[in-house]
Amino acid sequence: MYRGYPAARLGATKTLAKLANHIAKDAERKPGSYPEHLAQVCNLEALSPADKDSLFATTAVE
């Protein structure tokens, strides 16, 4: 059953899963905001620590 969740997200905690969801959606909807390969599926657990730090630094905290 389709529930309307086009982006897959993976993270060790609920907070990281929400961040991965945000990154996957923004990478798809706003080209250039995040690396294109993270669109649709963003697996934070598969990224290197340096890549994670880069993503965390570019993500605005509200």
Contacts in CASP RR format, 6 or more apart in sequence:
PFRMAT RR
TARGET T0000
AUTHOR 0000-0000-0000
METHOD contacts of the structure
MODEL  1
MYRGYPAARLGATKTLAKLANHIAKDAERKPGSYPEHLAQVCNLEALSPA
DKDSLFATTAVE
6 25 0 8 1.000
6 28 0 8 1.000
6 40 0 8 1.000
7 21 0 8 1.000
7 24 0 8 1.000
7 25 0 8 1.000
7 28 0 8 1.000
7 39 0 8 1.000
7 40 0 8 1.000
7 41 0 8 1.000
7 42 0 8 1.000
8 24 0 8 1.000
8 40 0 8 1.000
8 41 0 8 1.000
8 42 0 8 1.000
9 17 0 8 1.000
9 18 0 8 1.000
9 20 0 8 1.000
9 21 0 8 1.000
9 23 0 8 1.000
9 24 0 8 1.000
9 41 0 8 1.000
9 42 0 8 1.000
10 17 0 8 1.000
10 20 0 8 1.000
10 41 0 8 1.000
10 42 0 8 1.000
10 43 0 8 1.000
10 44 0 8 1.000
10 45 0 8 1.000
10 46 0 8 1.000
11 17 0 8 1.000
11 19 0 8 1.000
11 20 0 8 1.000
11 43 0 8 1.000
11 44 0 8 1.000
11 45 0 8 1.000
12 44 0 8 1.000
12 45 0 8 1.000
16 44 0 8 1.000
19 44 0 8 1.000
19 59 0 8 1.000
20 42 0 8 1.000
20 43 0 8 1.000
20 44 0 8 1.000
21 42 0 8 1.000
22 59 0 8 1.000
23 34 0 8 1.000
23 38 0 8 1.000
23 42 0 8 1.000
23 55 0 8 1.000
23 59 0 8 1.000
24 38 0 8 1.000
24 39 0 8 1.000
24 40 0 8 1.000
24 41 0 8 1.000
24 42 0 8 1.000
26 33 0 8 1.000
26 34 0 8 1.000
27 33 0 8 1.000
27 34 0 8 1.000
27 35 0 8 1.000
27 36 0 8 1.000
27 38 0 8 1.000
27 39 0 8 1.000
27 42 0 8 1.000
28 39 0 8 1.000
28 40 0 8 1.000
33 58 0 8 1.000
34 55 0 8 1.000
34 58 0 8 1.000
38 55 0 8 1.000
44 52 0 8 1.000
44 55 0 8 1.000
47 55 0 8 1.000
END
